[in-house]
Amino acid sequence: LDAGADASLTTASGESVTSFAIRRGRRDVVELLESNGGVGSIDARSRWLLAAASGDRATALSLRPATLELSHEERLLLPHVASRGDVAATRLLLELGWPIDTPGPWGGPALHQAIIGGHHT
């Protein structure tokens, strides 16, 4: 961003940088985009997903929907979070009802993603 990157660009399918960061549980990226004016409105569900994937238990519980129906993309939060070694966020996602056997990008469940990422605790 400091070098002039355009945070408002989207992918060919129309996905924004913000949406991509939320789908990966990257609160740090969303906050960076917000501080640079590169984020539009973020809906309550996206805020909930981001809180859950970043281990913010209080916010995740306060924004939790009445029923847990996760899209395929939302299910992928678990292996993404596990692969970066965030144990607290991984546990929170499991507590909130994410299926423990959700396959990640390499086909294995969250535990495999964590091990591949070098995180085994």
Helices and strands as residue ranges (DSSP letters): H 17-23, H 27-35, H 44-53, H 57-63, H 72-75, H 77-83, H 87-96, H 110-116
